[in-house]
């Protein structure tokens, strides 16, 4: 269980840093981090880090397509957690 918590901590901190860096690159009008990278990290457990970074940095909050895809990832994670808790996976 401790390893799992460390994993989620690592992925969320990494997601937060990368999203913040993407916001920095956006302000400097430099080449950006691909959205698929942000989504992948969110999907493998970094959704809290992405959500926190979006709120703190006001990043991607006005982009509807990004928000819809992110909500889709959250819903998939909720289903996976539900099925795991009920031992159906």
N, C-alpha and C positions, 0 to 999 in steps of 0.2 A: 504494500500500500504506500509506503514511504517513497519508493522509486516512482510510482505513478504520480504522486504529488509533486515530486521534484521535476518530473517530465513536464507536467502541466505548467508549473512555475516557469521553467525554462522557455517553453514554446510561447507562453503569453508575454514574457518579458521581451523575447526576440521579436514577436509580432508588433508589440508596442514601439520598440526602437525602430524597426524597419518602416512602420507607418509614419512615425515622426520624421524619419529621414526622407521619406517620399514627400512629405509636406514641405520640408526644407528645399528639396530639389524643385518642387513645383514653384515655390516663391522665387527661386533663382532661374527659373525657366530652363532647367537642365533636363537631361534624359531621365525619365522616371522609372520607378520600380513597377514592373508589370502587375496589373490587377490580379492576374492568375496566381502570382506569387503570394499576394496578400490573402487571396481566397484559399489557397492551399494551406497556408499556415493556420488560418482560421479553422479550416475543416479538420485538421489534425489536432486541434485542441486549443488554438490560440484565439478563439472568438471573443473571450473576455478582454484580451489584450487589444484586439482590433477595435472593439466597441469603446474601450477606455480611450484609446488614441484618437478615435474619430471625435469623441466628445471634447477631449482636452485640446486637441489641435484644430478643431473644426474642419476636419479633413474628410472629404467625400460625402459630407452630410447633405449636400444639395444635389448630388448625382443620383437620380431615381433608380437607374439601372443597377448601380452598385448596391444601393440599399436593398432592392428586391432580391438580388443574388445573395447578399449577406443574410437576409431573413430566411431565405431558402436553406442556407447552411445551418442556421440556428434550428430550424424545424427538423432537419435531418438528424441533427445531434440530439434533439429532444426525443425523437422516435428511437434512436439507438440506445439512449440512456433508459428509456421506458422499457424497451424490450430486454435489455441487459438486467435491469432490476427484477423483472418478472421471469428471468431465466428462459427466455424464448430464443436467445441467440446462443 
